[in-house]
Amino acid sequence: MRRADLADGAIAGAVGSTALNVVSYLDIVLRARPASSTPEETVDRLARIAHVDLGSGAPAANRRSGLGALVGYGLGIAAGVGFALYARGRRQPLPMATGVLGAGVMTMTDGSITALGISDPRTWRRADWISDIVPHLAYGLVAAATWNRLRRPRRRDR
């Protein structure tokens, strides 16, 4: 595995994370729903586990907000690097790669909030699942397309 492949995986993960955020914000606009508090709750829970004091009042809320977004990007980038290890530097069929990346990052995020006791996906309604699946599919599609775009096409024998 070349370092460049890992870097390309990180790039694909970051681009996918941007797509996930864009789709999530479009959902907020179209349905006029509030933003999720899950990222901030995750940071709060992790800070307590790690015995890290985020402060109090507005500064603590601002730290939770900023760290929540960074944790999301970190998970997305890590999933991209994991995919690079799986793909071994090769282009992948777009539908398969979309599913692997989308389901992988969704499993990481939903598994984390479940393990931390923040939410229980078994109690989610259909609308909750759609709000979760659609952005993760956008992540998968955009990350997979970016990964394949960064791969050199195979040379054709003449």
N, C-alpha and C positions, 0 to 999 in steps of 0.2 A: 504494500500500500504506500503510495507516494503522499508526501505532505500536501502537495497540490490537490490531491483528491479529497483529503479531509477539509482543506480550505474551501473547495468547491461545495462540499456538503454543508459546511457552515453558511456559505453564501446562499445556497438553495433554501436552507432552513430559515434564514433571516428574511429572504424574499417571500417565502411562504407565510411567515409570521405577519408580515405586512399585509398580505392578502387576507389573512384571517381577521386582522383588526379592521380592515376596510369593510369586509362583509358584515362584521359584528356591528360597526358603527352605522352602516346602511340599515341594518335591522332596527337599531335604536331609532333612527330617523323615520323609517316607514311605519313602524308600529307604535311610535311615540312611547316606547318603554324605557324604564330607567336603566342605566348602566349596571352591570353585575357588580355586586360587592364581594364576590368570591376571591378575586386577586388580593384585595386588601385583607380579607379574613385569613387567607393563606399566609400572607406575610406576618400578620399578627400572631397566628398560631406557631409559625416557624420561629419567630423572634422569642416567644415564650419558651419554646423547647430549647432554644440555644442560649437562653438567659441573656438576651440582648434587649436593652432598654431603648425604645424608639422615642422616648420623651412623652409629653402629654399635650393635649389640646391640638390646636391647628398644626404645629410643627410635626407631631406624631402622625396626624392624618395625612399630611403632605408626604411624609416619608413612606407610609403604607401605600399610598397611591403610586408614587414613583417606583418603589420596589416591586409592587404588584405587576406593573408593566414590564419591568426588567426581568422578573421571574418568568413571565410569559415568553418573552423573547429568548431567554436562556433555554427554556424547554424546547422551543421551536428550533433553535440552532443545534441543540444537542440531538434532536431527532434527525436533523439533516446530516450531522456527522455520523450518527448511527447508520443511516441509510447509505452513506458513502462506504462504510465498512462492509455492509451487506452487498452492495453493488460491485465492489472491488474495482472501481474505476470505470465500469462499463455503462453504456447507455442501457436503459431499461424500457420495456414496453410501457407506454404512458398510462393505460388503464390500470395495470398491475401496480406500477409505482405510485400512482395516485392513491390507490387503496391502501397500500402498505404505509405510505407516509401519513395519510389522513387518519387512518385507524391507529397508527402508532402514536402520533402526537395526542390524539383524543384519549387513548388509553393512559398515556402518561399524565395528562391533566386531570381526567376524571378519576383515575386511580389515586392520584395525590390528594385530591379533595376528599375522597372517600376515606383513605387511610388516616387523614388528619381529622376526620369527623366533622367536616364542614358541610357536606351534602351527601345524600344517599341517592344515587341514580335510580335505584329501584322504586323510589317514590315519585319520580318525575312524570309529568303529564306529556302528552304527545307534543304540544307546543314547546315544552322545555327541551325535548329530544331534538326537534327540528332546529331550534335555536343553537343547539350544540353541534349537531351533525353538519349542517350546511357550512358554517365557517371552517370546520375541520376538513371538509372535502375541498373547499377553496384552498386551504393550506396545502393539502396533498397535491392537487392539480398544479398549482403554481410552483411549488417546490420541485415536483417531478419534472415539469417542463423546463425549469431553470437548470436542474441537474443535467438533463439531456442536452440542453443548449450549450452547456459548458463542456460537454464531452466532444472530442473530435470525432467527426464521422468516420466510419470505416472506409479504408481504401478499397476501391473496386478493382478487381483484376481485369486487365485489358486483354 
